[in-house]
């Protein structure tokens, strides 16, 4: 009888331990934005998987590249990567994800994968923080921020309904009446963002306003 009880106790312990380890080592699908060191725009936005077991972090990109970070020292968030180079975890995304600073790049891991565009994994369909200020009918100030990406500039009206502006690295096309924002590389044409905000009301076109010297307003 005692041997049977011992068998059941050991089995229960192993089962419980397996469940616990499985939870620790769980792999989740995520979105990884890769920023080369010193750059303020992502070089790639790709599907990835994230796992953590006994403090060891694993980040696997869809293209096959993998990062393995093992804890080091007494301070939480300090790691050594697979090349024995220092790395650390940084706050800033709250419950949206985690940031890992490596020797040559930073990885922003987002738990929400909705920002991935199936047709082009290097573009984003997410909605970065976006502010608009209408200066006049021909000029709109636009500010876009997400992760380490920042754009702040003045867009000028194009023929038709679009406005465009550039900071020398990226070009932004904005359509006020639909709220569509498209951001792409000046050098390669690669799309970084394609998303919609609330439409922006520009007011009356000055060219259609009445001239009091010609007609009564």
Buried (B, 14 or more C-beta within 10 A) or exposed (E): EEEEEEEEEEEEEEEEEEEEEEEEEEEEEBBBBBBBEEBBBBBBBBBBBBBBBEEBBBBBBEEEEEBBBBBBEEEEBBBBBEEEEEBBBEEEBEEEBBBBBBEEBBBBBBBEBEBBBEEEBBBBBBBBEBEBEEEEBEBBBBBBEBBBBBBEBEBEBEEEEBBEBEBEEBBBBBBBEEBBBBBBBEEEEBBBBBBEBEEBEBEEEEEEEEEEEEEEE
